[in-house]
Amino acid sequence: MPRGIHKDRFSETEPIENTVSPTDIRPLEYAYRSSRPVRTLLFLLNRRWYHYLAILFLYLLKYAPVCLTPVFISEVINAFTEENGRPDLLPLYFGIISVVILQNFFSHSAYIYMLGAAVRDMEKHLRSALVIRLQQLSIPFHSRTESGKFQAKVLRDAEQIQAMCMLLGEAGMGIVVGFIFAIIITVIRAPQLLLFYLFMVPLSLGVRAVFGRRMQDRNNEYRSEIERMSSETVEMINMIPIARAHGLEREAAHRSNRKFQSVSQQGLKLDLINALFGSAAWVTFQLSMVAALAVLSWFCWKGRITAGEIVLFQSMFAMIVMAVSQLLGMYPHIARGMESIRSIGEILECPDIEKDEGRKEVTALEGRVEFDAVDFSYENNGKHMVKQFTLSVEPGECIALVGASGAGKSTLVQLLIGFLRPGNGRIFIDGADMEELDMRTVRRFISVVPQETILFSGSIRENILYGLNGISEKRLEDVLEAANLKDVIDELEEGLDSKVGEDGARLSGGQRQRIAIARALIRDPKILVLDEATSALDVVSEKMVQEAIDRAVQNRTTFIVAHRLSTIRQADRIVVMKEGRIAEVGSYSELMELKGLFYEMQKLQR
């Protein structure tokens, strides 16, 4: 057994709190196939068979007036025009059709409720699966993908699929039921008319062949433009302070307007092809209805059908052609929904995820870290950001990482956290190879204070306790004291419940950073990572944050990435990095006496 591993601390079965299990997404992850959108759609709408049997029954009830009205009208006309007509039965006919119409109030409402329950539930689970998958995708994947695209998939694409399902459930069901009913009535009463139907229906279907491919291409182009617009809009909003500070408001607006113009043009092209498609379908339908009336009139003249049956079969033909026409009219919406299924597949089918399933879970940590000849280079970049990095860190030791920009300091920290994986070499945590550990459970014992503090628009309390439950007020008070936040809290009217604003806009940089330190400390980490936590602060704020850091590092394995060398005097060892390698290692005084690279860097900052 490797050194530092205690069997009782590495368990493969014990559940870990505050972690997301991959099984939460496993059904979608294994069954979602954008290359088979229909099968995927049926999987997404997974409900018990009797739920959909009830939906079908309710639809047949609600659709009954549409089917029976032509039959009723035909019987009324025949009652007065045929020799064997029965006008005395008309009150019964009127009573039956009235009951059939009135029951639509109940059956339609119940149908929409049950259909909506299935579709809305699908939409909820689809969005939930996307969010879970986004949490599982690797950090490099997030780094190279615009957040606006993720937003479009979670919001717009999920809504498009929901809208398509509702359309298929309402109009689609009507198409199928109406078509089948019309065929059955025709076969029973005038089967010879089926030849006419078979001639006219393919004519209508030909319209789809003409416009279908172009519509799919336009939908793809429009979706891509929407995603790019969403991404650039998010960037524009984030850049508002910069644009305002440099007087670039007009330029920022022009840049956004150019993207809006591009989206508008793509949308207009899509609208035009949809309009041509819809118009062609409508013209085809109207001409076919005229042709049907002419044929039925000839049949009646020859005595093959009655005058009432002209209305009946004209309605049956209208049902068939309307079904085809509605199907063609639905095609743009179906195309958008299918494209959204493919778009969401870019997330749910993406293999670039952190693979922790089946690895050892960590239930306790001492904080020993060892880098063994670690190499790392980013994808599509042959340059090694970390080269042959070897370092052993004992529990409770404070290590400072310094060097010029691009020396590999932040990359090394990302390797330690497990956001990146070594190309060569190994990283050991408490003697266990990181590749064998479930990093989700390891991170329960690691806290990170980044250079750019990330806060959400809740209260200070919510930001500090993010993701935690059951923290006592005493524990929270101790953390506030350690993070130098007591004075800040006392000055605020609502104290800990004061809102920080979006991205902490209502607080100073130093206050935001101390909240980040408090958020790290409340988790009582065994390994603490401080990534240039004071580099963007003024002198007063830096002093307050540095005092908080000095308290935070006590009895914890700490890695401090620093540009300001004066802030790391108390580090046990300082690792000077150059081009991804270790150039020098030692205490502050040892490196100053060495008069090497660190000494030269310190002279430049005086």
C-alpha positions as CSV (number, residue, x, y, z in Angstrom):
1,M,0.0,0.0,0.0
2,P,1.5,3.5,-1.0
3,R,2.6,5.6,1.9
4,G,0.1,7.9,3.5
5,I,-2.9,5.8,2.6
6,H,-5.1,4.6,5.4
7,K,-7.7,2.1,4.2
8,D,-10.5,3.6,6.4
9,R,-10.0,7.0,4.7
10,F,-10.4,5.7,1.1
11,S,-13.7,4.0,0.6
12,E,-15.4,2.9,-2.6
13,T,-18.9,2.7,-1.1
14,E,-19.4,5.4,1.5
15,P,-21.6,8.3,0.3
16,I,-20.1,11.7,0.3
17,E,-22.2,14.8,1.1
18,N,-22.4,17.8,-1.1
19,T,-21.4,15.9,-4.3
20,V,-23.4,15.2,-7.4
21,S,-23.6,11.6,-8.4
22,P,-23.2,10.8,-12.1
23,T,-26.2,8.5,-11.7
24,D,-28.3,11.6,-11.6
25,I,-27.7,12.0,-15.3
26,R,-27.0,8.4,-16.3
27,P,-30.3,7.8,-18.1
28,L,-29.9,10.8,-20.4
29,E,-26.1,10.3,-20.7
30,Y,-26.5,6.7,-21.9
31,A,-29.7,7.0,-24.0
32,Y,-29.5,10.5,-25.5
33,R,-28.6,10.2,-29.1
34,S,-28.9,13.3,-31.3
35,S,-28.3,11.2,-34.4
36,R,-31.6,9.4,-33.5
37,P,-33.9,12.3,-32.6
38,V,-37.2,10.4,-32.7
39,R,-35.9,7.7,-30.4
40,T,-34.4,10.3,-28.1
41,L,-37.7,12.2,-28.1
42,L,-39.6,9.1,-27.0
43,F,-37.1,8.5,-24.3
44,L,-37.3,12.0,-23.0
45,L,-41.1,11.6,-22.8
46,N,-40.7,8.4,-20.8
47,R,-43.9,7.9,-18.8
48,R,-46.0,4.9,-17.8
49,W,-47.9,3.4,-20.7
50,Y,-51.3,4.0,-19.1
51,H,-50.6,7.8,-18.9
52,Y,-50.3,7.9,-22.7
53,L,-53.3,5.6,-23.1
54,A,-55.3,8.1,-21.1
55,I,-54.0,10.9,-23.2
56,L,-55.1,9.1,-26.4
57,F,-58.6,8.3,-25.0
58,L,-59.1,12.0,-24.0
59,Y,-57.9,13.1,-27.4
60,L,-60.4,10.9,-29.1
61,L,-63.2,12.3,-26.9
62,K,-62.1,15.9,-27.6
63,Y,-61.7,15.3,-31.3
64,A,-65.1,13.5,-31.7
65,P,-67.0,16.7,-32.7
66,V,-64.6,17.3,-35.6
67,C,-65.1,13.7,-36.9
68,L,-68.9,13.4,-36.3
69,T,-70.0,16.9,-37.5
70,P,-69.6,16.0,-41.2
71,V,-71.5,12.8,-40.6
72,F,-74.3,14.7,-38.8
73,I,-74.6,17.3,-41.6
74,S,-74.7,14.5,-44.2
75,E,-77.6,12.8,-42.4
76,V,-79.5,16.0,-42.0
77,I,-79.3,16.7,-45.8
78,N,-80.2,13.2,-46.7
79,A,-83.2,13.3,-44.3
80,F,-84.8,15.9,-46.6
81,T,-83.4,14.9,-50.0
82,E,-83.6,11.1,-50.0
83,E,-86.8,9.1,-50.5
84,N,-86.1,7.0,-47.4
85,G,-85.0,10.0,-45.3
86,R,-86.0,10.1,-41.6
87,P,-86.7,13.7,-40.5
88,D,-88.2,12.3,-37.3
89,L,-84.7,11.3,-36.2
90,L,-83.3,14.8,-36.4
91,P,-84.0,15.7,-32.7
92,L,-81.9,12.6,-31.7
93,Y,-79.1,13.7,-34.1
94,F,-79.1,17.2,-32.6
95,G,-79.1,15.9,-29.1
96,I,-76.2,13.5,-29.8
97,I,-74.0,16.1,-31.5
98,S,-74.8,18.7,-28.8
99,V,-73.6,16.2,-26.0
100,V,-70.5,15.4,-28.1
101,I,-69.7,19.1,-28.4
102,L,-70.3,19.9,-24.8
103,Q,-68.1,17.2,-23.4
104,N,-65.2,18.8,-25.3
105,F,-64.9,21.3,-22.4
106,F,-63.9,18.6,-20.0
107,S,-62.0,16.3,-22.4
108,H,-59.9,19.1,-23.9
109,S,-58.9,20.5,-20.5
110,A,-58.0,17.1,-19.1
111,Y,-56.1,16.3,-22.3
112,I,-54.0,19.4,-22.3
113,Y,-53.3,19.0,-18.5
114,M,-52.0,15.4,-18.9
115,L,-50.1,16.2,-22.1
116,G,-48.6,19.3,-20.5
117,A,-47.6,17.4,-17.3
118,A,-45.6,14.9,-19.4
119,V,-44.0,17.6,-21.6
120,R,-43.2,20.1,-18.9
121,D,-41.7,17.3,-16.8
122,M,-39.5,16.4,-19.7
123,E,-38.5,20.0,-20.1
124,K,-37.6,20.2,-16.5
125,H,-35.5,17.0,-16.5
126,L,-33.8,18.0,-19.7
127,R,-32.7,21.4,-18.3
128,S,-31.7,19.6,-15.1
129,A,-29.6,17.1,-17.0
130,L,-27.9,19.9,-18.9
131,V,-27.0,21.7,-15.7
132,I,-25.6,18.5,-14.2
133,R,-23.7,17.7,-17.3
134,L,-22.3,21.3,-17.4
135,Q,-21.0,20.7,-13.8
136,Q,-19.3,17.5,-15.0
137,L,-17.7,18.8,-18.2
138,S,-14.0,19.5,-17.9
139,I,-12.8,23.0,-17.0
140,P,-10.8,23.2,-20.3
141,F,-14.1,22.5,-22.2
142,H,-15.7,25.5,-20.3
143,S,-12.7,27.6,-21.0
144,R,-12.9,27.2,-24.8
145,T,-16.7,27.5,-25.1
146,E,-18.6,30.7,-24.7
147,S,-21.1,30.8,-21.8
148,G,-23.7,32.3,-24.0
149,K,-23.9,29.0,-26.0
150,F,-24.6,27.1,-22.8
151,Q,-27.3,29.6,-21.9
152,A,-28.9,29.2,-25.3
153,K,-29.0,25.4,-24.9
154,V,-30.4,25.5,-21.4
155,L,-33.1,28.1,-22.1
156,R,-33.9,28.3,-25.8
157,D,-33.2,24.8,-27.1
158,A,-35.1,23.1,-24.2
159,E,-38.0,25.5,-24.9
160,Q,-37.9,24.6,-28.6
161,I,-38.2,20.9,-27.8
162,Q,-41.0,21.5,-25.3
163,A,-42.9,23.6,-28.0
164,M,-42.4,20.8,-30.6
165,C,-43.7,18.2,-28.2
166,M,-46.8,20.2,-27.4
167,L,-47.3,20.8,-31.1
168,L,-47.0,17.1,-31.9
169,G,-49.3,16.3,-29.0
170,E,-52.0,18.7,-30.2
171,A,-51.8,19.3,-33.9
172,G,-49.9,16.1,-34.6
173,M,-52.5,13.9,-32.8
174,G,-55.2,15.6,-34.8
175,I,-53.4,14.9,-38.0
176,V,-53.2,11.2,-37.3
177,V,-56.7,10.7,-35.9
178,G,-58.3,12.8,-38.7
179,F,-56.4,11.0,-41.4
180,I,-57.3,7.5,-40.1
181,F,-61.0,8.5,-39.5
182,A,-61.3,9.9,-43.0
183,I,-59.8,6.8,-44.6
184,I,-62.0,4.5,-42.7
185,I,-65.3,6.3,-43.6
186,T,-64.2,6.5,-47.2
187,V,-63.4,2.8,-47.4
188,I,-66.7,1.9,-45.8
189,R,-69.0,4.2,-47.9
190,A,-67.1,4.9,-51.2
191,P,-63.8,3.1,-51.6
192,Q,-63.5,4.1,-55.2
193,L,-62.7,7.6,-54.0
194,L,-59.4,6.4,-52.4
195,L,-57.8,6.4,-55.9
196,F,-58.5,10.2,-56.1
197,Y,-57.0,10.6,-52.6
198,L,-53.9,8.7,-53.5
199,F,-53.4,11.0,-56.5
200,M,-53.8,14.3,-54.7
201,V,-52.0,13.6,-51.4
202,P,-48.5,13.0,-53.0
203,L,-49.0,16.3,-54.8
204,S,-49.1,18.0,-51.5
205,L,-46.2,16.0,-50.1
206,G,-44.0,17.2,-53.0
207,V,-43.9,20.7,-51.5
208,R,-41.9,19.4,-48.6
209,A,-39.3,17.9,-50.9
210,V,-38.8,21.3,-52.5
211,F,-38.5,23.3,-49.3
212,G,-37.4,20.8,-46.6
213,R,-33.6,21.0,-47.1
214,R,-33.4,24.7,-47.5
215,M,-35.5,25.1,-44.3
216,Q,-33.1,22.9,-42.4
217,D,-30.1,24.9,-43.6
218,R,-31.8,28.2,-42.6
219,N,-32.6,26.8,-39.2
220,N,-29.0,25.7,-38.6
221,E,-27.7,29.1,-39.7
222,Y,-30.2,31.0,-37.5
223,R,-29.5,28.8,-34.4
224,S,-25.8,29.5,-34.8
225,E,-26.4,33.2,-35.1
226,I,-28.6,33.2,-32.0
227,E,-25.9,31.4,-30.0
228,R,-23.2,33.8,-31.1
229,M,-25.5,36.8,-30.3
230,S,-26.2,35.3,-26.8
231,S,-22.5,34.9,-26.2
232,E,-21.5,38.4,-27.4
233,T,-24.4,39.9,-25.4
234,V,-23.0,38.4,-22.2
235,E,-19.6,39.7,-23.1
236,M,-21.0,43.2,-23.8
237,I,-22.8,43.2,-20.4
238,N,-19.6,42.2,-18.6
239,M,-17.6,44.8,-20.5
240,I,-19.9,47.7,-19.6
241,P,-17.6,49.2,-16.9
242,I,-14.7,49.0,-19.3
243,A,-16.6,50.6,-22.1
244,R,-17.9,53.3,-19.8
245,A,-14.4,54.0,-18.4
246,H,-12.9,54.5,-21.8
247,G,-15.9,56.3,-23.4
248,L,-16.6,53.4,-25.8
249,E,-20.3,53.2,-25.2
250,R,-21.1,54.0,-28.9
251,E,-18.6,51.5,-30.2
252,A,-20.0,48.8,-27.9
253,A,-23.5,49.6,-29.0
254,H,-22.4,49.5,-32.7
255,R,-20.7,46.1,-32.2
256,S,-23.9,44.6,-30.7
257,N,-26.1,46.2,-33.3
258,R,-24.0,44.6,-36.1
259,K,-24.6,41.2,-34.5
260,F,-28.3,42.0,-34.1
261,Q,-28.4,43.0,-37.7
262,S,-26.8,39.6,-38.7
263,V,-29.4,37.8,-36.6
264,S,-32.2,39.8,-38.1
265,Q,-31.0,39.0,-41.6
266,Q,-30.8,35.3,-40.9
267,G,-34.2,35.5,-39.2
268,L,-35.6,37.3,-42.3
269,K,-34.3,34.6,-44.6
270,L,-35.9,32.0,-42.4
271,D,-39.2,33.9,-42.4
272,L,-39.1,34.1,-46.1
273,I,-38.5,30.4,-46.7
274,N,-41.2,29.7,-44.2
275,A,-43.6,32.1,-45.9
276,L,-42.9,30.5,-49.4
277,F,-43.4,27.1,-47.8
278,G,-46.7,28.0,-46.1
279,S,-48.0,29.8,-49.2
280,A,-47.2,26.8,-51.5
281,A,-48.9,24.4,-49.1
282,W,-52.0,26.7,-48.8
283,V,-52.4,27.0,-52.6
284,T,-52.0,23.3,-53.1
285,F,-54.7,22.7,-50.5
286,Q,-57.2,25.1,-52.0
287,L,-56.8,23.8,-55.5
288,S,-57.1,20.2,-54.3
289,M,-60.4,21.1,-52.5
290,V,-61.8,22.5,-55.8
291,A,-60.7,19.4,-57.6
292,A,-62.4,17.2,-55.0
293,L,-65.7,19.1,-55.2
294,A,-65.7,18.7,-59.0
295,V,-65.1,14.9,-58.7
296,L,-67.8,14.5,-56.0
297,S,-70.3,16.5,-58.0
298,W,-69.7,14.1,-60.9
299,F,-70.1,11.1,-58.6
300,C,-73.4,12.5,-57.4
301,W,-74.6,13.2,-60.9
302,K,-73.9,9.6,-61.8
303,G,-75.9,8.5,-58.8
304,R,-73.0,6.9,-57.0
305,I,-73.3,9.1,-53.9
306,T,-76.1,11.2,-52.4
307,A,-76.2,15.0,-52.1
308,G,-75.5,14.7,-48.4
309,E,-72.5,12.5,-49.0
310,I,-71.0,15.3,-51.2
311,V,-70.6,17.2,-47.9
312,L,-69.4,14.1,-46.0
313,F,-66.7,13.1,-48.5
314,Q,-65.7,16.7,-49.2
315,S,-65.1,17.0,-45.4
316,M,-63.3,13.6,-45.4
317,F,-61.0,14.8,-48.2
318,A,-60.5,18.1,-46.4
319,M,-59.4,16.1,-43.3
320,I,-56.9,14.2,-45.3
321,V,-55.5,17.1,-47.2
322,M,-55.6,19.3,-44.1
323,A,-53.7,16.6,-42.3
324,V,-51.0,16.7,-44.9
325,S,-51.1,20.5,-45.0
326,Q,-50.8,20.8,-41.3
327,L,-48.0,18.3,-41.3
328,L,-46.2,20.5,-43.9
329,G,-47.0,23.6,-41.8
330,M,-45.6,21.9,-38.7
331,Y,-42.4,21.0,-40.5
332,P,-40.5,24.3,-39.7
333,H,-41.4,23.8,-36.0
334,I,-40.4,20.2,-36.0
335,A,-37.2,21.1,-37.8
336,R,-36.3,23.6,-35.1
337,G,-37.1,21.1,-32.4
338,M,-35.0,18.4,-34.0
339,E,-32.2,20.9,-34.4
340,S,-32.5,21.7,-30.7
341,I,-32.2,18.0,-29.9
342,R,-29.0,17.9,-31.9
343,S,-27.8,21.1,-30.3
344,I,-28.4,19.8,-26.7
345,G,-26.6,16.6,-27.8
346,E,-23.4,18.8,-28.1
347,I,-23.5,18.9,-24.3
348,L,-25.2,15.7,-23.2
349,E,-23.1,13.6,-25.6
350,C,-19.8,15.4,-25.1
351,P,-17.2,13.0,-23.8
352,D,-15.0,15.7,-22.4
353,I,-16.0,15.1,-18.8
354,E,-14.1,14.5,-15.6
355,K,-14.0,10.8,-15.1
356,D,-14.4,10.1,-11.4
357,E,-16.9,7.2,-11.6
358,G,-15.6,4.1,-9.9
359,R,-12.5,5.7,-8.4
360,K,-11.7,5.7,-4.7
361,E,-13.6,8.2,-2.6
362,V,-11.8,10.2,0.0
363,T,-13.3,10.6,3.4
364,A,-10.4,12.3,5.2
365,L,-7.2,14.1,4.2
366,E,-4.0,15.0,5.9
367,G,-2.7,17.4,3.2
368,R,0.4,15.7,1.9
369,V,1.0,16.6,-1.8
370,E,3.7,15.3,-4.1
371,F,4.4,16.3,-7.7
372,D,6.5,13.6,-9.5
373,A,8.0,14.8,-12.8
374,V,4.8,16.5,-13.9
375,D,4.5,17.7,-17.5
376,F,1.5,19.6,-19.0
377,S,0.8,21.4,-22.2
378,Y,-2.6,22.7,-23.4
379,E,-4.4,21.2,-26.3
380,N,-3.3,22.4,-29.7
381,N,-0.2,24.0,-28.1
382,G,3.0,22.2,-28.2
383,K,4.6,24.4,-25.5
384,H,4.9,22.8,-22.1
385,M,3.4,25.1,-19.4
386,V,4.8,22.8,-16.7
387,K,8.0,20.7,-17.3
388,Q,9.4,18.0,-15.1
389,F,8.0,19.6,-11.9
390,T,8.9,17.6,-8.8
391,L,8.1,18.8,-5.3
392,S,7.1,17.1,-2.0
393,V,4.9,19.1,0.4
394,E,4.3,18.0,4.0
395,P,0.9,18.5,5.8
396,G,0.6,22.0,7.1
397,E,3.4,23.4,5.0
398,C,3.0,26.8,3.3
399,I,4.4,26.9,-0.3
400,A,4.6,30.1,-2.3
401,L,4.7,29.9,-6.1
402,V,6.3,32.9,-7.8
403,G,7.6,33.7,-11.2
404,A,6.9,35.8,-14.3
405,S,3.6,35.7,-16.1
406,G,3.3,32.4,-18.1
407,A,5.8,30.6,-15.8
408,G,3.2,28.0,-15.1
409,K,2.1,28.9,-11.6
410,S,-1.7,29.0,-12.2
411,T,-1.5,25.9,-14.4
412,L,0.2,24.0,-11.6
413,V,-2.6,25.0,-9.2
414,Q,-5.2,23.8,-11.7
415,L,-3.3,20.5,-11.9
416,L,-3.4,20.3,-8.1
417,I,-7.1,20.9,-8.0
418,G,-7.7,18.3,-10.7
419,F,-9.1,20.8,-13.2
420,L,-6.3,19.7,-15.5
421,R,-4.6,16.3,-15.7
422,P,-0.8,15.8,-16.2
423,G,0.4,14.8,-19.6
424,N,3.2,13.0,-18.0
425,G,4.2,12.3,-14.4
426,R,2.0,11.9,-11.4
427,I,0.5,13.9,-8.5
428,F,0.0,12.1,-5.2
429,I,-2.4,13.3,-2.5
430,D,-1.6,11.6,0.9
431,G,0.4,9.1,-1.0
432,A,-2.4,8.1,-3.4
433,D,-2.1,8.8,-7.2
434,M,-4.7,11.4,-8.1
435,E,-5.6,9.3,-11.2
436,E,-7.0,6.7,-8.8
437,L,-9.1,9.1,-6.7
438,D,-12.6,10.6,-7.1
439,M,-11.6,14.2,-7.3
440,R,-15.1,15.4,-6.4
441,T,-14.6,13.9,-2.9
442,V,-11.0,15.2,-2.7
443,R,-12.2,18.7,-3.3
444,R,-14.3,18.6,-0.2
445,F,-11.0,19.1,1.6
446,I,-9.6,21.8,-0.8
447,S,-10.6,25.4,-0.8
448,V,-9.6,28.0,-3.4
449,V,-9.5,31.7,-3.2
450,P,-9.1,33.0,-6.8
451,Q,-7.7,36.3,-7.9
452,E,-11.1,37.4,-9.3
453,T,-13.7,36.7,-6.6
454,I,-16.9,35.1,-7.9
455,L,-20.0,36.1,-5.9
456,F,-23.7,35.7,-6.8
457,S,-26.4,38.2,-6.1
458,G,-27.5,36.9,-2.7
459,S,-26.6,37.9,0.8
460,I,-23.2,37.8,2.4
461,R,-24.3,34.8,4.5
462,E,-25.5,32.9,1.4
463,N,-22.2,33.6,-0.4
464,I,-20.1,32.3,2.5
465,L,-22.3,29.3,3.3
466,Y,-22.7,28.4,-0.4
467,G,-23.6,24.7,-0.7
468,L,-23.3,24.0,3.1
469,N,-26.0,23.2,5.7
470,G,-26.0,22.9,9.4
471,I,-23.2,25.4,10.1
472,S,-23.5,26.9,13.6
473,E,-23.6,30.6,14.3
474,K,-20.5,30.2,16.5
475,R,-18.6,28.6,13.7
476,L,-19.7,31.4,11.3
477,E,-18.6,34.0,13.8
478,D,-15.1,32.5,14.2
479,V,-14.7,32.4,10.4
480,L,-15.8,36.1,10.1
481,E,-13.2,37.0,12.7
482,A,-10.5,35.0,11.0
483,A,-11.3,36.6,7.6
484,N,-11.3,40.1,9.0
485,L,-14.9,40.6,8.1
486,K,-16.4,41.5,11.5
487,D,-15.9,45.2,11.1
488,V,-17.5,45.1,7.6
489,I,-20.5,43.2,8.8
490,D,-21.0,45.5,11.8
491,E,-21.1,48.5,9.5
492,L,-23.9,47.1,7.3
493,E,-27.5,47.8,8.3
494,E,-28.6,44.2,7.5
495,G,-25.3,42.6,8.6
496,L,-24.8,39.2,7.2
497,D,-28.1,39.3,5.4
498,S,-27.0,42.4,3.3
499,K,-27.2,41.8,-0.4
500,V,-23.9,41.9,-2.3
501,G,-25.4,42.8,-5.7
502,E,-24.5,41.1,-9.0
503,D,-20.9,39.9,-8.9
504,G,-20.6,41.7,-5.5
505,A,-21.0,45.1,-7.1
506,R,-22.0,46.7,-3.8
507,L,-18.7,45.8,-2.1
508,S,-15.1,46.9,-2.5
509,G,-12.5,44.6,-3.9
510,G,-11.0,43.9,-0.5
511,Q,-14.4,43.1,1.0
512,R,-15.2,40.7,-1.8
513,Q,-11.9,39.0,-1.3
514,R,-12.4,38.6,2.4
515,I,-15.8,37.0,1.7
516,A,-14.0,34.6,-0.6
517,I,-11.5,33.8,2.2
518,A,-14.4,33.2,4.6
519,R,-16.1,30.9,2.1
520,A,-12.9,28.9,1.9
521,L,-12.4,28.8,5.7
522,I,-15.9,27.8,6.6
523,R,-15.2,24.4,4.9
524,D,-12.2,23.9,7.2
525,P,-10.0,22.7,4.3
526,K,-6.9,20.6,4.7
527,I,-5.4,22.2,1.5
528,L,-5.8,25.9,0.8
529,V,-5.0,27.5,-2.5
530,L,-4.6,31.3,-2.8
531,D,-4.2,32.3,-6.4
532,E,-2.9,35.9,-6.4
533,A,-5.5,36.8,-3.8
534,T,-4.1,40.3,-3.1
535,S,-2.7,41.3,-6.5
536,A,-5.7,43.6,-7.5
537,L,-6.1,45.4,-4.1
538,D,-5.0,48.8,-2.7
539,V,-2.6,49.0,0.1
540,V,-5.2,49.2,2.9
541,S,-7.3,46.4,1.5
542,E,-4.2,44.3,0.9
543,K,-3.2,44.7,4.6
544,M,-6.7,43.5,5.7
545,V,-6.7,40.6,3.3
546,Q,-3.1,39.6,4.2
547,E,-4.0,39.5,7.9
548,A,-6.9,37.2,7.0
549,I,-4.6,35.0,4.9
550,D,-2.0,34.8,7.7
551,R,-4.8,33.4,9.9
552,A,-6.1,31.1,7.2
553,V,-2.9,29.3,6.5
554,Q,-2.4,28.1,10.1
555,N,-2.3,24.2,10.3
556,R,-3.2,23.8,6.6
557,T,-1.2,22.8,3.6
558,T,-1.2,26.0,1.6
559,F,-0.2,27.0,-1.9
560,I,0.1,30.7,-2.5
561,V,0.5,32.1,-6.0
562,A,1.9,35.6,-5.7
563,H,3.2,38.4,-7.7
564,R,3.8,40.7,-4.8
565,L,6.8,39.1,-3.2
566,S,6.5,41.0,0.0
567,T,3.4,39.1,0.9
568,I,5.1,35.7,1.1
569,R,7.8,36.3,3.6
570,Q,6.2,33.9,6.1
571,A,6.0,31.0,3.6
572,D,7.9,27.9,4.6
573,R,9.3,27.5,1.1
574,I,9.2,29.7,-2.0
575,V,9.2,27.9,-5.3
576,V,10.5,30.1,-8.1
577,M,9.2,29.0,-11.5
578,K,10.6,29.8,-14.9
579,E,9.2,28.4,-18.2
580,G,7.3,25.7,-16.3
581,R,10.3,24.4,-14.4
582,I,11.5,25.0,-10.8
583,A,14.4,27.5,-10.9
584,E,14.9,28.0,-7.2
585,V,13.5,26.6,-3.9
586,G,14.0,27.9,-0.4
587,S,12.8,30.2,2.4
588,Y,12.6,34.0,1.8
589,S,15.9,34.6,3.6
590,E,17.7,31.7,1.8
591,L,16.6,32.9,-1.6
592,M,17.7,36.5,-0.8
593,E,21.1,35.2,0.3
594,L,21.4,33.1,-2.9
595,K,21.0,36.3,-5.0
596,G,19.6,34.5,-7.9
597,L,16.3,34.9,-9.8
598,F,14.2,35.6,-6.8
599,Y,16.6,38.2,-5.5
600,E,16.5,40.0,-8.9
601,M,12.6,39.9,-8.9
602,Q,12.6,41.3,-5.4
603,K,14.9,44.2,-6.4
604,L,12.5,45.1,-9.3
605,Q,9.6,45.4,-6.8
606,R,11.4,47.7,-4.4
